[in-house]
Amino acid sequence: MSDQIQMNKFDQVLNKQISRRKFMQFSGMSLAGIAVSAPLLSVMGVTKAQADSGVVSVWSTPKGLLVVNGAKCTGCQRCEINCTIVNDRSTSTYTSRVKASRNFLLVDGRHGIYGNDWVYFPDTCRQCVDPPCGNACPMKAIYADDKGIKKVDETKCVGCGACTAVCPWDMPTVNPETRKSSKCILCGACVEGCCTGALSIVPWNQVVAAAQAARKS
């Protein structure tokens, strides 16, 4: 392998690490007030106006950048339906790993309280580097696979609900029928079911390419 090829591969790895580190700093936060280049906004499918309005959030995950664009969400619940059809062979907004319907009456971070208008946005697991849900599980049923994605081992899960209790966003959900907890595994079913583009997972190579384009411009 030539020195040039080795250097190119090194640059790719370095850029990937820098990009992930950059987005980890505000993973799960709104893009409002954060300087994001035009190429990055483009690859995320977000306009500057949407980013500045505070309705767009991004989360750094092992699979890529998860983008939630509340400006595009209509509350149709197709993300929840697709999630449970693919993962549970059933349809349920309650057990869905992506949560949208529970946010219809969200005011100041509180569920079920009607404000001045309806609120629509999908929400899901942040794939925390140091997950509170996994740390709290007495059976050690929540683990990271070889890609770093946090999953629930149903053979170990006893449905105690400890994971739900400690999650700051109430994401893990115990299925009342199976008595097993579930959480997002980044399967992409919600993204495929979203007809408006409110949800997307941008692979890291695309994020890196956009970052490089911004650096050259």
C-alpha positions as CSV (number, residue, x, y, z in Angstrom):
1,M,0.0,0.0,0.0
2,S,1.5,3.4,-1.0
3,D,2.1,6.2,1.5
4,Q,-0.6,8.3,-0.3
5,I,-3.2,5.6,0.1
6,Q,-2.3,5.1,3.7
7,M,-2.5,8.9,4.3
8,N,-5.9,9.1,2.6
9,K,-7.3,6.3,4.8
10,F,-5.8,8.0,7.9
11,D,-7.5,11.3,6.9
12,Q,-10.8,9.5,6.5
13,V,-10.6,7.9,9.9
14,L,-9.5,11.2,11.5
15,N,-12.3,13.1,9.8
16,K,-14.8,10.5,10.9
17,Q,-13.6,10.7,14.5
18,I,-13.7,14.5,14.5
19,S,-17.2,14.5,13.0
20,R,-18.5,12.1,15.6
21,R,-16.8,14.0,18.4
22,K,-18.2,17.3,17.2
23,F,-21.8,15.9,17.1
24,M,-21.4,14.1,20.4
25,Q,-21.0,17.5,22.0
26,F,-24.6,18.4,21.3
27,S,-26.1,15.0,20.7
28,G,-29.8,15.2,21.5
29,M,-29.9,18.9,21.5
30,S,-31.6,21.4,19.2
31,L,-29.6,22.9,16.3
32,A,-30.8,26.4,17.3
33,G,-27.8,28.6,18.0
34,I,-25.3,26.0,16.8
35,A,-23.2,26.9,13.7
36,V,-23.8,24.3,11.1
37,S,-22.4,24.6,7.5
38,A,-24.6,24.6,4.5
39,P,-23.3,21.3,3.2
40,L,-24.1,19.6,6.5
41,L,-27.6,21.1,6.6
42,S,-28.1,19.9,3.1
43,V,-27.1,16.3,3.8
44,M,-29.4,16.4,6.9
45,G,-32.3,17.6,4.8
46,V,-32.7,20.7,7.0
47,T,-33.0,24.4,6.0
48,K,-31.2,27.1,7.9
49,A,-34.6,28.5,9.0
50,Q,-35.7,25.2,10.4
51,A,-32.3,24.8,12.3
52,D,-32.6,28.3,13.7
53,S,-36.2,27.8,14.8
54,G,-35.2,25.1,17.3
55,V,-37.4,22.3,15.9
56,V,-34.4,20.2,14.6
57,S,-32.5,17.9,16.9
58,V,-29.5,15.6,16.0
59,W,-28.2,12.6,17.9
60,S,-24.9,10.9,17.4
61,T,-25.4,7.1,17.1
62,P,-23.1,4.2,16.1
63,K,-24.9,4.0,12.8
64,G,-24.8,7.6,11.8
65,L,-26.4,10.9,12.6
66,L,-30.1,10.6,13.6
67,V,-31.9,13.8,12.5
68,V,-35.3,14.7,13.9
69,N,-37.0,17.5,12.1
70,G,-40.1,18.6,13.9
71,A,-40.9,21.1,11.2
72,K,-41.7,18.2,8.9
73,C,-43.6,16.0,11.4
74,T,-47.4,15.9,10.9
75,G,-48.1,13.5,13.7
76,C,-49.3,10.7,11.4
77,Q,-47.8,8.0,13.6
78,R,-46.5,6.0,10.7
79,C,-43.1,5.8,12.4
80,E,-44.7,4.1,15.4
81,I,-46.7,1.7,13.2
82,N,-43.7,0.7,11.1
83,C,-41.5,0.2,14.2
84,T,-43.9,-2.2,15.8
85,I,-44.8,-4.1,12.6
86,V,-41.2,-4.7,11.9
87,N,-40.1,-5.5,15.5
88,D,-43.2,-6.9,17.1
89,R,-45.4,-8.1,14.3
90,S,-48.1,-5.9,15.7
91,T,-49.1,-2.2,15.8
92,S,-48.9,-0.3,19.0
93,T,-48.1,3.4,19.8
94,Y,-47.3,2.4,23.4
95,T,-44.7,-0.2,22.7
96,S,-43.2,1.6,19.7
97,R,-39.5,2.3,20.1
98,V,-40.0,5.7,18.5
99,K,-42.4,8.0,20.4
100,A,-44.6,10.5,18.5
101,S,-48.2,10.3,19.7
102,R,-47.3,11.0,23.3
103,N,-45.9,14.3,22.3
104,F,-49.1,15.7,20.9
105,L,-49.9,17.4,24.2
106,L,-46.3,18.2,25.3
107,V,-45.8,21.5,27.0
108,D,-42.5,22.5,28.8
109,G,-41.3,18.9,28.7
110,R,-44.5,17.6,30.4
111,H,-46.7,15.0,28.6
112,G,-50.5,15.3,28.4
113,I,-50.9,19.0,29.0
114,Y,-52.6,21.0,26.2
115,G,-51.0,24.4,25.5
116,N,-51.6,26.9,22.8
117,D,-51.3,24.4,19.9
118,W,-50.7,20.8,19.1
119,V,-47.0,19.7,19.2
120,Y,-45.7,17.1,16.7
121,F,-42.3,15.5,16.8
122,P,-40.8,12.0,16.9
123,D,-38.5,11.0,19.7
124,T,-36.4,7.9,20.4
125,C,-33.5,6.4,22.2
126,R,-30.3,8.5,22.4
127,Q,-28.0,5.5,22.3
128,C,-26.1,6.9,25.3
129,V,-22.4,6.1,25.5
130,D,-22.9,5.4,29.2
131,P,-26.5,4.3,29.3
132,P,-28.4,4.8,32.5
133,C,-30.9,2.1,31.5
134,G,-28.1,-0.5,31.1
135,N,-26.4,0.6,34.3
136,A,-29.7,0.2,36.2
137,C,-30.7,-3.2,34.8
138,P,-30.3,-5.8,37.6
139,M,-30.1,-8.6,35.0
140,K,-27.6,-6.8,32.8
141,A,-30.0,-7.4,29.9
142,I,-29.0,-4.2,28.1
143,Y,-25.8,-4.5,26.2
144,A,-23.9,-3.0,23.3
145,D,-23.5,-5.1,20.2
146,D,-20.3,-5.2,18.1
147,K,-21.3,-2.0,16.4
148,G,-21.9,-0.2,19.7
149,I,-25.7,-0.2,19.4
150,K,-27.5,-0.7,22.7
151,K,-30.0,-3.5,22.7
152,V,-32.2,-5.5,25.1
153,D,-31.4,-9.2,25.6
154,E,-34.9,-10.6,26.0
155,T,-33.6,-13.9,27.4
156,K,-32.3,-11.9,30.4
157,C,-35.0,-9.2,30.7
158,V,-37.5,-9.8,33.5
159,G,-39.7,-6.7,32.7
160,C,-38.9,-5.0,36.0
161,G,-39.1,-1.5,34.5
162,A,-35.8,-0.3,36.1
163,C,-34.6,0.9,32.7
164,T,-37.7,3.0,32.1
165,A,-37.5,4.5,35.5
166,V,-34.0,5.9,35.1
167,C,-34.1,6.9,31.4
168,P,-34.3,10.8,31.3
169,W,-36.5,10.5,28.3
170,D,-38.7,7.5,29.3
171,M,-37.7,5.6,26.2
172,P,-37.4,1.9,27.2
173,T,-40.9,0.4,27.3
174,V,-42.0,-2.8,29.0
175,N,-44.5,-4.7,26.7
176,P,-47.5,-5.5,28.9
177,E,-48.1,-8.8,27.0
178,T,-44.5,-10.2,26.7
179,R,-43.3,-8.5,29.9
180,K,-40.0,-7.7,28.1
181,S,-38.5,-4.2,27.7
182,S,-37.7,-2.8,24.3
183,K,-35.8,0.1,23.0
184,C,-34.6,1.5,19.6
185,I,-32.0,-0.7,17.9
186,L,-31.5,1.7,14.9
187,C,-33.2,-0.7,12.5
188,G,-34.4,2.2,10.4
189,A,-38.1,1.1,10.2
190,C,-39.3,4.4,11.5
191,V,-37.3,6.3,8.9
192,E,-38.7,4.1,6.1
193,G,-42.2,4.7,7.4
194,C,-41.8,8.5,7.6
195,C,-43.5,10.0,4.5
196,T,-42.4,13.6,5.2
197,G,-38.7,13.1,6.0
198,A,-39.1,14.2,9.6
199,L,-36.8,11.3,10.6
200,S,-33.5,10.4,8.9
201,I,-30.3,8.5,9.7
202,V,-27.4,10.1,7.9
203,P,-24.4,7.6,7.5
204,W,-21.1,8.9,9.0
205,N,-19.4,8.8,5.6
206,Q,-22.0,11.3,4.3
207,V,-21.5,13.5,7.4
208,V,-17.7,13.4,6.9
209,A,-18.0,14.2,3.2
210,A,-20.2,17.2,4.0
211,A,-17.8,18.4,6.7
212,Q,-14.9,18.1,4.2
213,A,-16.9,20.1,1.6
214,A,-17.6,22.8,4.2
215,R,-13.9,23.0,5.0
216,K,-12.9,23.5,1.4
217,S,-15.5,26.1,0.7
